[in-house]
């Protein structure tokens, strides 16, 4: 299996108040492709607990990429979407319905190779 760099910017209101997450993800699987903060390495729920987010911009190197915010314990999916190639980010395509991050939330990606 191949791997690729995946990053995500997550914020509510203003991009300058968000966080960046990243991972070297294995193509073709969800399991184990958890993005962690580029500052400190925490998962989504640890870093943004209690914050309202309404933008998730996931960027990948090649192929396709789906993402989801899910509860690490119950596996319940809270939000999901598609990533964009790293050179094609359009902020409005990253908008999601407002969501309050729970402590047990993780951001997981499913990239596929070209």
PLY file of the C-alpha trace (Angstrom):
ply
format ascii 1.0
element vertex 114
property float x
property float y
property float z
element edge 113
property int vertex1
property int vertex2
end_header
0.00 0.00 0.00
1.13 3.53 -0.71
1.07 6.56 1.56
0.62 10.26 1.02
0.74 13.46 3.01
-2.67 14.71 4.14
-3.31 17.94 6.02
-6.41 19.68 7.32
-7.23 23.17 8.48
-10.13 23.30 10.93
-11.70 26.52 12.18
-14.82 28.35 13.23
-15.42 31.92 12.16
-11.92 32.97 11.10
-9.15 30.86 9.53
-6.62 32.67 11.72
-8.26 31.12 14.80
-8.11 27.54 13.61
-5.73 24.62 13.88
-3.81 22.54 11.37
-3.74 18.74 11.51
-1.67 16.31 9.45
-0.77 12.67 8.85
1.14 10.49 6.43
-1.88 8.36 5.56
-2.08 4.92 4.00
-4.15 4.87 0.80
-7.30 2.77 0.77
-8.08 2.58 4.51
-9.80 4.66 7.23
-8.41 2.70 10.18
-5.28 4.36 11.52
-5.39 7.50 9.38
-6.07 9.86 12.30
-4.92 13.41 11.73
-3.16 15.03 14.68
-2.32 18.64 15.46
0.85 19.99 13.89
1.46 21.74 17.22
1.64 19.23 20.05
0.27 16.20 18.20
-3.16 16.08 19.88
-6.30 14.72 18.25
-9.18 16.99 17.19
-11.16 16.58 20.44
-8.13 17.16 22.63
-7.12 20.33 20.80
-10.50 21.97 20.06
-12.76 20.57 22.82
-15.87 22.74 23.23
-15.07 24.95 20.22
-17.59 25.46 17.44
-16.16 24.73 14.01
-17.73 25.35 10.62
-14.83 24.80 8.22
-12.81 21.65 7.55
-10.36 21.91 4.64
-8.64 18.59 4.00
-5.87 18.62 1.40
-4.10 15.63 -0.14
-1.29 15.07 -2.63
-2.87 12.86 -5.34
-5.90 10.68 -6.11
-8.97 11.30 -3.93
-9.62 11.74 -0.22
-12.70 11.50 2.01
-12.71 12.67 5.64
-14.93 12.28 8.68
-15.18 13.57 12.22
-16.14 10.67 14.43
-16.35 9.71 18.08
-13.34 7.58 18.98
-15.41 5.52 21.48
-18.81 5.01 19.82
-17.59 5.29 16.20
-20.53 7.64 15.50
-19.84 9.87 12.49
-20.54 13.55 13.26
-19.49 15.26 9.99
-17.95 14.09 6.72
-16.83 15.42 3.37
-14.35 15.25 0.54
-10.84 16.64 0.52
-9.31 18.69 -2.26
-5.96 18.49 -4.01
-3.49 20.70 -2.22
-3.33 23.18 -5.11
-7.12 23.58 -5.47
-8.43 24.80 -2.10
-11.53 27.02 -2.25
-12.56 28.13 1.23
-16.32 28.01 0.63
-16.08 24.34 -0.38
-14.75 23.60 3.11
-17.84 24.91 4.92
-19.76 22.46 7.12
-22.81 22.90 9.37
-21.62 24.35 12.71
-20.39 21.63 15.05
-19.24 21.74 18.69
-16.18 19.51 19.06
-16.39 16.82 21.76
-13.36 15.59 23.69
-13.59 12.11 22.11
-13.72 13.36 18.50
-11.07 12.41 15.96
-10.51 13.54 12.36
-9.96 10.55 10.07
-9.15 10.44 6.34
-9.53 7.86 3.58
-7.14 8.70 0.73
-6.94 6.70 -2.50
-4.03 6.51 -4.89
-4.11 7.85 -8.44
0 1
1 2
2 3
3 4
4 5
5 6
6 7
7 8
8 9
9 10
10 11
11 12
12 13
13 14
14 15
15 16
16 17
17 18
18 19
19 20
20 21
21 22
22 23
23 24
24 25
25 26
26 27
27 28
28 29
29 30
30 31
31 32
32 33
33 34
34 35
35 36
36 37
37 38
38 39
39 40
40 41
41 42
42 43
43 44
44 45
45 46
46 47
47 48
48 49
49 50
50 51
51 52
52 53
53 54
54 55
55 56
56 57
57 58
58 59
59 60
60 61
61 62
62 63
63 64
64 65
65 66
66 67
67 68
68 69
69 70
70 71
71 72
72 73
73 74
74 75
75 76
76 77
77 78
78 79
79 80
80 81
81 82
82 83
83 84
84 85
85 86
86 87
87 88
88 89
89 90
90 91
91 92
92 93
93 94
94 95
95 96
96 97
97 98
98 99
99 100
100 101
101 102
102 103
103 104
104 105
105 106
106 107
107 108
108 109
109 110
110 111
111 112
112 113
